[in-house]
Each structure stands twice: as C-alpha cells, then as structure tokens.
Amino acid sequence: MNDLKFALRQLRKSPGFTLVAVLTLALGIGANTAIFSVVEGALLRPLPFPNAERLVRIYEALDENGAGSATLNLSDRTTARFREFGRDIFEDVAGGTGGASVVSARAGSPSQTVPAARVTYNFFDVLGLPPSQGR
C-alpha cells in the first residue's frame, strides 16, 4: 500500500510525465484494440458460408498473354480449364470479378455507380447460397 501511495505522489509531482505516460498508454491500448478488431474480423472469424473451411481462392499473377495481371482474378478460360481438368482436386470451380458498374434504373434517369461483380453461372451454388436478387 505504501508503494502505491509513493507512486501516486511521484505522479502528482510531475504532471508532464504523467500526461505523456497516460497518453502513451491510451494510444497503445487503442491501437491494439483496433488492430485486433481488424484481424479478428478479417482472419479469425469464419466466412459466413456453409462448409467455408473447404473454400479456396485461386488467382493468377499473369494473364493469358503472360503479362502481369492487375486484377489477380482467373480468366474465364482458366476457370473453365480448372473445372475441366481439376475434377479430382476440386469439387467445383467458380469464378468472379469484382468492381463497380455504372447503371441506370430507367431510360433517361440519372445513372449511378454501384458495387457489382461478374460471376460464373455456378458461383452461388459453390458458395451454397442463393442470390439475393436476380436469377
């Protein structure tokens, strides 16, 4: 108990040091909490799909012409080849590319940019989910 009283007395004597120490602790705890939240959400929490542990992501660093690929997505041709020749490795193969599309709900109405993805016909079957809208 005497040690605690002594520590508090020393902190009261030097308010600058106390302020720096408290701010350093607050920033450290805040940064640690933020990083843990991101890691937990992105890496530790399982994906919200049935059999998520069986899903893998395959991408290619080079496009069909051997040039560096900026998207890291599989081309339609490569996806079809995986589907055809990878039957003993993969249960099924689906592909998709993400991005944004400019759409207009009606002719003459202002267009909007919305998140969109171009996916293969079996994309939602592989994930085990129905599409929320559409076919």
Helices and strands as residue ranges (DSSP letters): H 2-13, H 15-39, I 40-44, G 52-54, H 76-85, E 96-103, E 112-119, H 123-127
